[in-house]
Amino acid sequence: MRHRRRRTSAFFPPAEAASPEGLIGLGGKLTSEWILDAYRHGIFPWPFTDGELAWWSPDPRAIIEFDRFHVPRSLDRSRRRGGFEITFDRDFRGVIDGCATSGDRLCHSWITPAMREAYVRLHDEGHAHSVEAWQDGVLAGGVYGLAVGGLFAAESMFYRVSEASKLALVDLVDHLRRRGYLLLDIQQLTPNTSRFGAIEISRRDYLRRLAVAIDLPVSYEPPASPPMVAPQEH
């Protein structure tokens, strides 16, 4: 098997140089060029809550394997009952704002105003995407992330109605499978993602998979979403 040559980052040291906690460096810029370069090399921005910009490459790294992904039985029943409308890229700003402010995240989120604007810009450029779950015309939850080649890095999810974000995640995974994506990065394992079959792999394994994924000639091309309808009055 032919080995791929590792590309050198324009801005960062090799991911293997990260601290034991996964920290690569502090400072830098939240431009699209910096962010996309980071993801191509197994690195992502995750500011401290005081706003200081930090870049990370944790070991181990959490991913969702497409062939091991499973929908919990209770969620599958909810999905079949309906009650939510799932859309793609209809309200990216609404999703990232929800991820930054829902629950107890307000004033305690790593999604700083600068991060929000950086990812909205990436969305406008066609790199960042959202999946929304609506109930009665109101945004009930969603998930957003970044696509680079055959990598999709899921950044965050939120809900205002129980199970809304999980249903958005299920539709995201289905879409990525259909489009031929190879790697779904979720960065850190949580109890919620473990229920879907998420696992941890070593940084070395992640970087090996990443080198293959980012060269895949796939495109995200979100499914067409129906027109927005006005919320129902009760």
N, C-alpha and C positions, 0 to 999 in steps of 0.2 A: 504494500500500500504506500502510495506517495504521500510524504508529509508536507503539510502546508507551511510556508515560511511565516513566522509571526511578524506582523506589521508593527512598526514603531510608532507610538503615539506622538503627536505633535506637542502635547502639553503635559503629559503625565509620565512618571516612572513606571516600570512594569508592575502589573497588578501583584506579582509575587513579592514586591517590596513593601507591601502593606504591613502595618503594625499587627500584633496579635489580635487586636480588636477590629482590624480591617481598615484602619484609617490610612489613606494614601497621601493626603495633603490638605492644606488649608488655603483659603483665598481663591484666586482665579476669577473667571468670568462665567456668567450664566448666558452666554451667547449660544445660538444653535450650533455653531462650529465646535465649541468646547463640549457641549453636552453630547452631541452625536459622536464625537471622538471618544469621549469617556465610555459610552455604551459599547462601542466597537472593541474596546479593550478590557471589558469586564469591570468597569468602574461606573459609579453613579453618584450624583450629588445628593447629599442629605445634610442640610444645615442643622446646626445646633439650635435649640429653642431661643437662644438670644440673637439669632440671625446670622451668626458667623458661618460662612460657607465652608463646608467640608466635603471631601470626596472619599468614597469607600469602595472596598472590594473584599467582602467578608469571606471567611473560610470556616465552616462550610457555607454553601450557597443553596438556597431553597428554589426548587423548580416544580412545575407540574408536568409530569410525563403524560403526553396525550393518550398513550395506550393504557395508562393506569388510572386515568381520570374516571371517577364515578360520582354519580349524583346520589346523595343520601335519600333514602326511601321517602322520608317525610317531605323533603323538598320536591321530589319527583311528583308526589301527589299534589302539592301546591301548584306545580307547573301545569299539570294536566287540568286542574280546576280552572285555570285562567285567572282573570282579575287584574293582571298587569299587562301593559303594552311595552314591548321591548323595542328600542330603536338604537340606531348607530349614528354617532356623530351629529345628533340633533342639537345637543346642548352641552358642548364640551365645557364651557365656562361654568355652567351650573353644576356639573359633576365635580370639577376640581374645587369649586368653592364649597360644595357640600363636604368633600373629603377634608377640607381645611377647617371647617367650622362646626360640623355636626357633633352632637353629644358634648363631651367634655374637651373637644379639641380646640375650641375657640381660645385664642391667646396661648395655646400650649402645643401648637402644631408645627412640625418641620416644614409644612407647606407655607412658606413665608410669602408675602406679597410679591417679592421678586421671583420666587419659584413659580407662582401662579402665572405671572406675565410671561415668563420664559417658556412655559409649557403651552400656554395659549398661542404664543408665537409659533412654536413647533407644530401645533395643530393647524394653524393657518397655512403653514408651509407643507402640510401633508404628512408629517412624521408622527404626530401624537393623535390618539383616537380615544373616543369614549363610547361606552354602551350604557344606555339609560333604561331604567324601569319606571314606568309612569302608572299612576292609579288615578282614575277620574280626571285625567289631564294635568295632574300635578306630579312633579318629579319626586319619586319615592325613594330612589337609590340609584347607584351606578358604580362603574369602575372605569378607570382610565389608565393609559399606558403609552408606550413608545414602540414603534415598529422600525427595525433596521434590518433589511434583508429578510432572512427567515427567523429572526429573533423578535419576539414580542416581550417587552419588559412591563409587566403589570405593576403600576406604581401604588395605587391606593383604591379603596372602595369605601362606600358609605351607604347608610340607609336611614330613612325616616319612617319607613313602614317595614315591619319584620319580613325578612327573607327577600326583600327587593334587590339588594346588592348581590346576593347569592344567585338569584335568577339571571341577573345581568352577566355574572361570571360564566354561568353555564352556556349562555348564548355566545359569549365571546369565545369560549373554548371550541364550541361547535364551528364557529366561523373560521377560526384559525386552522382547524383541521381541514376544512374544505379548501382553504386557500393554499395549503401545503407548507405551513410553518413547521419549523423543526424544534424550536426551543422556546418555552414559556417560562420566563424568569419571574419569580415572586420575591426574590432577595432574602426574605426571612420567613421561617416556618412559624405558623400560628395555629392555635387549636382549630380555628375555623377552616383554614386551608388543609389541615391534616385530614379533616373529614372528607375532603374530595380526593384524597390519595396523594397529596403533595409530599415530596421527599427532600432530603438534603443530600447534596453531593459535594465532593471536595472542590476547592477552587481550581485545582489542576484539571479535573474532569470537566468543570464548567468551561474553562478557557478552551479546552480542546473541542468541545461541542460548539462553542461560540464561533470559533474560527471557521467551522464548516457552515454554520447557520447564516452568518452575515453575507456569505457569497451566494446564497440561493437566489435565483431570479424570480422571487415571488412578490406579489403586491397585495396590499391590504384590501383595497376596493370594498368599502363597507356596503352592505345591502341597502337598497333604497328603503327609506323609512316613510310611512304615510304622513300626510300633512299634519301639522300641529292643530289640535282642537282645543277650544276654550274649556277651562275647568268647569265642571258641573256645579251648579248652585244647589245647596241643600237647605 
